[in-house]
């Protein structure tokens, strides 16, 4: 039986993001305070210049966090806030993971919450692309592990025997006219993205791969769909086809 993954709460990642921002502000102020005496000996202007630069960087990150919160609660978000939101996420995400560990929060829970926030931000933009510019990326572990057919180079080699969901995904992608690729890892995924140059990606993977993939291809918009692991990680995984279909329809014209 497939064990359902609890729907992640966006507020978990937002709370850790705010804590990370607070820690960053305090740490940056401490760094500036310690640096002032030495800089002042060189020039009385250097502490002011450094303070201004650090304050500007912190303000930009804070504006990004505010943009995320505004988008989550449904308020209009200026484009500048949206652009800075991902800058804030990329800078503060490692710290958010570390703070989560201090509070005994599993890394996977934080990653699921991040994916939920990321999907929400992408959906708020209401991005529409041509079907041929949408790419569905899925890991090779969705293929039956005993299947002898090689599909990572050409997914059309799939015989659609029904032993796994590759055939379903292939049929779905062809019915909508979108691209489908089955990859063995991040290197091949980046190669496929570089070759096809999609305008949007629908990624199917585990928490770790989705999180790193979303950040790797930024600013390319990505909707992440968590896979299901009835036999454990990286072995005969599955995916909710209804979620995949909804994500496709949310992207294409």
C-alpha positions as a printed Julia matrix, in Angstrom:
253×3 Matrix{Float64}:
  0.0    0.0     0.0
  1.26   3.47   -0.89
  1.82   5.58    2.19
  0.43   9.04    1.58
  2.81  11.91    2.28
  1.11  14.51    4.5
  0.38  17.75    2.69
  3.15  20.15    3.7
  2.42  23.39    5.51
  3.81  26.51    3.87
  4.0   28.23    7.27
  6.82  25.9     8.38
  9.22  27.15    5.74
  8.05  30.74    6.19
  8.68  30.57    9.95
 12.18  29.16    9.4
 12.81  31.79    6.74
 11.89  34.59    9.16
 14.11  33.07   11.86
 16.93  32.81    9.33
 16.49  36.47    8.43
 16.62  37.45   12.09
 19.8   35.43   12.64
 21.35  36.97    9.52
 20.54  40.5    10.68
 22.06  39.93   14.13
 25.14  38.21   12.68
 25.68  40.96   10.1
 25.4   43.65   12.75
 27.9   41.79   14.91
 30.3   41.51   11.96
 30.01  45.24   11.29
 30.47  46.13   14.96
 33.64  44.06   15.22
 35.02  45.54   11.98
 34.42  49.19   12.9
 37.58  49.84   15.01
 39.94  48.41   12.41
 38.22  50.17    9.52
 38.12  53.48   11.41
 41.89  53.36   11.81
 42.19  53.3     8.03
 39.48  55.85    7.24
 36.56  57.3     9.14
 34.39  56.73    6.05
 34.96  52.97    5.78
 32.62  51.94    8.66
 29.85  54.05    7.09
 30.45  52.58    3.63
 30.5   49.0     4.92
 27.42  49.61    7.06
 25.55  51.06    4.08
 26.43  48.1     1.85
 25.44  45.54    4.49
 22.21  47.36    5.3
 21.29  47.54    1.6
 21.88  43.79    1.16
 19.81  42.98    4.25
 17.03  45.28    3.08
 16.91  43.51   -0.29
 16.64  40.11    1.41
 13.97  41.41    3.8
 11.96  42.78    0.87
 12.17  39.35   -0.75
 10.83  37.65    2.38
  8.01  40.2     2.57
  7.23  39.44   -1.09
  6.91  35.72   -0.28
  4.56  36.41    2.62
  2.41  38.77    0.55
  2.12  36.18   -2.22
  1.23  33.4     0.23
 -1.58  35.37    1.89
 -2.93  36.43   -1.5
 -2.14  40.15   -1.51
 -0.92  41.94   -4.66
  2.86  41.61   -4.91
  4.97  44.15   -6.84
  7.29  42.59   -9.42
 10.34  43.84   -7.52
  9.2   41.87   -4.47
  8.7   38.75   -6.6
 12.19  39.0    -8.11
 13.81  39.47   -4.71
 11.81  36.6    -3.2
 13.96  33.94   -4.86
 17.13  35.78   -3.93
 16.01  35.62   -0.31
 15.15  31.93   -0.59
 18.47  30.95   -2.16
 20.46  32.88    0.43
 18.52  31.81    3.51
 17.57  28.23    2.62
 20.72  26.53    4.01
 20.34  28.48    7.25
 16.64  27.56    7.43
 17.59  23.85    7.19
 20.12  24.27   10.01
 17.64  26.09   12.24
 15.09  23.38   11.53
 17.56  20.78   12.84
 17.95  22.77   16.07
 14.19  22.49   16.59
 14.24  18.78   15.69
 12.39  19.36   12.41
 13.2   16.75    9.78
 14.97  18.05    6.7
 12.36  16.37    4.47
  9.56  18.33    6.18
 11.36  21.6     5.52
 11.98  20.61    1.9
  8.33  19.66    1.39
  7.28  23.0     2.83
  9.77  24.77    0.53
  8.37  22.94   -2.51
  4.84  23.98   -1.52
  5.93  27.62   -1.2
  7.81  27.44   -4.52
  4.8   25.95   -6.32
  2.57  28.65   -4.87
  4.88  31.43   -6.06
  5.02  29.96   -9.58
  1.24  29.46   -9.74
  0.65  33.05   -8.6
  2.48  34.26  -11.7
 -0.03  32.38  -13.91
  2.7   31.48  -16.39
  1.46  30.09  -19.7
  3.69  28.38  -22.26
  3.22  26.56  -25.54
  2.94  22.78  -25.06
  6.22  22.13  -26.89
  7.95  24.48  -24.43
  6.87  22.51  -21.37
  9.13  19.71  -20.13
  8.12  16.9   -17.79
 11.2   15.59  -15.96
 11.02  12.37  -13.98
 13.74  10.18  -12.42
 14.48   6.75  -13.84
 13.38   5.09  -10.59
  9.79   5.45  -11.81
 10.6    2.69  -14.32
 10.14  -0.91  -13.19
 13.54  -1.99  -11.89
 13.41  -5.3   -13.76
 12.51  -3.72  -17.11
 15.22  -4.36  -19.75
 14.18  -1.45  -21.98
 16.44   1.61  -21.96
 14.37   4.79  -21.87
 16.74   7.42  -20.49
 18.08   8.22  -23.97
 14.69   7.95  -25.67
 11.53   7.61  -23.62
  9.66   6.51  -26.74
 11.38   3.14  -26.39
  8.86   2.37  -23.66
  6.62  -0.57  -24.62
  3.76   0.65  -22.42
  3.31  -2.78  -20.85
  1.68  -1.28  -17.75
  4.34  -2.56  -15.37
  5.12   1.0   -14.29
  3.82   4.5   -14.98
  6.25   5.47  -17.73
  3.7    4.42  -20.33
  1.0    6.53  -18.66
  3.29   9.56  -18.56
  4.26   9.05  -22.2
  0.62   8.81  -23.28
 -0.25  11.89  -21.24
  2.64  13.91  -22.64
  1.73  12.98  -26.21
 -1.93  13.83  -25.7
 -0.98  17.35  -24.55
  1.97  17.72  -26.92
  4.53  18.34  -24.17
  8.03  16.95  -23.77
  8.86  14.05  -21.44
 12.31  12.97  -20.28
 13.38  10.23  -17.87
 16.76  11.05  -16.32
 19.26   9.22  -14.16
 20.42  12.22  -12.17
 21.07  15.94  -12.01
 23.76  15.97  -14.68
 21.52  14.37  -17.3
 18.61  16.55  -16.22
 20.66  19.71  -16.78
 21.74  18.38  -20.18
 18.13  17.77  -21.2
 17.12  21.26  -20.06
 20.04  22.79  -21.97
 19.13  20.83  -25.12
 15.36  21.38  -25.13
 15.42  24.91  -23.66
 11.92  24.69  -22.15
 10.11  27.75  -20.84
  8.71  25.8   -17.88
  9.32  22.47  -16.16
  7.08  19.98  -14.4
  9.44  17.99  -12.18
  8.64  14.69  -10.5
 11.09  13.62   -7.8
 11.77  13.2    -4.09
 12.15  16.14   -1.69
 15.93  16.42   -2.01
 16.05  16.29   -5.82
 13.12  18.66   -6.27
 14.61  21.2    -3.87
 18.04  21.21   -5.5
 16.57  21.08   -9.01
 14.24  24.05   -8.45
 17.17  26.11   -7.21
 19.52  24.92   -9.97
 17.33  25.99  -12.89
 16.12  29.29  -11.39
 14.75  31.59  -12.86
 13.07  28.9   -15.0
  9.6   28.29  -13.5
  9.17  24.81  -12.01
  6.18  23.02  -10.54
  7.33  20.17   -8.34
  5.29  17.0    -7.81
  6.53  14.67   -5.07
  6.81  11.05   -6.07
  5.4    8.16   -4.04
  7.77   5.51   -2.66
  5.85   2.35   -1.76
  9.08   0.29   -2.02
 11.39   2.85   -0.46
 13.51   5.56   -2.1
 14.81   5.18   -5.65
 12.99   1.93   -6.37
  9.78   1.51   -8.39
  8.48   4.92   -7.39
  5.1    6.22   -8.52
  3.35   9.55   -8.99
 -0.18  10.88   -8.65
 -1.23  11.22  -12.3
 -4.04  13.61  -11.45
 -1.54  16.04   -9.94
  0.6   15.74  -13.05
 -2.37  16.44  -15.3
 -3.42  19.46  -13.26
  0.11  20.85  -13.36
  0.25  20.46  -17.15
 -3.07  22.21  -17.61
 -1.91  24.99  -15.31
  1.07  25.72  -17.56
 -0.11  25.31  -21.16
 -2.33  27.66  -23.13
